[in-house]
Amino acid sequence: MTIDLDSSLRALHAKRTELLNQVDAIDTALAALASADIRVVNAPEPQPEAADDVTSPVVPTRVKARRVLSDEHRQALLDGRRMARHRRAIDEGRARELLAPSRASLEAAGLPRLVKRAK
């Protein structure tokens, strides 16, 4: 595989010459406009640079802290998603239903048992 560098160089030099001619034409037009002192009738008057004179006080913005889930809440969300996936798998026939959770697992999870209300 050979690369013809001469043709690439010639094309790049031609493009460079063309772009330099365009820049020279722009410079000539700008010089002509500056020397003619042309004014447009409906043009707005240029505003003086007043950015240094007028400074507004900088008001700091208060950014709220990022909300973070507690570990229990995060675990509950994960368990809910897992149970929903398992329920869909059961409905599609890809899994068997789980047995009712045992009393030991409920106590380990820290879930309260049902208590009768006092009347």
Disulfide bonds with the S-S distance in Angstrom:
none
